[in-house]
Amino acid sequence: MEPPSPSPSPPRPSTQTPAAVLREDCWSEDATHTLIEAWGDRYLDLNRGNLRQRHWQEVAAAVNARHATSASSKSFRSDIQCKNRIDTLKKKYKIEKAKATDFNSTTTAASAAYVSAWPFFASLDSLLGSSFPKPSTAVPRRSTPPWNLSTPIPVGPRTHKRPAPSPAIDSFFRRNFTAAAAEEDGDGSDSSSKEEKELEKIGYRELAQAIERFGEIYERVEGAKQKQMMELEKQRMQFTKDLECHRMQLLLETQVQLQKIKRARRQCQSQIFGVESRSCCHIHTGLFRQ
């Protein structure tokens, strides 16, 4: 009797993303090459320095000019996306560079060289290769012949152990050394304190001279200000005096004109009154004669 065949297990759902569904920030190989080229030109122009926002905007414009059909398309890249893409490429380049360094350090053959399968390694290595430490060349080890255990090993005569100095001599030398060190420290501290005092004196002297110059300048400025204020006050007083004189002159002229007008009016009235009195006299004399 044949054993029952195991039932086939149900197929697991695929965890891979379909090719039709792509991320919006997915970069193609051509767009990445264009990005590296545009970024590399400005990176070298800035002497391998960091790019500013306007430089990243120029890089994004260069990428979009070649690969973006419109501003609303998914292939349109902003300056932030370009910067993030370059940071990702730098991290990947560090990993590939470490692999190359390890390969070169472990391989002694001159003809063998590390070839990266990453398509952007060569472009980034030409730009960032000098900013990373070069792998140190492995020094070939000198092959030593195996030691023959049968050959006798020369042994020199044993040296006697040197006796330790006596405590009295040791303490004597220690006291002398301590006194000499203290004396040197004292001389150094005295000289340094003298230098500090001299520097303080020079600093105080320069400060006093600066304050004196500032006082002289302030005095000149204040004197010029006071003189200008006095001149302005004189001009104001003269203007007020001239204005008052002109006003008085106008008043006098007005009074004279009024007096002239009154005098002329009085003369006219007196003349009219004289004519009327004479006419009345003639009338009275004529009536009396009748």
Disulfide bonds with the S-S distance in Angstrom:
none
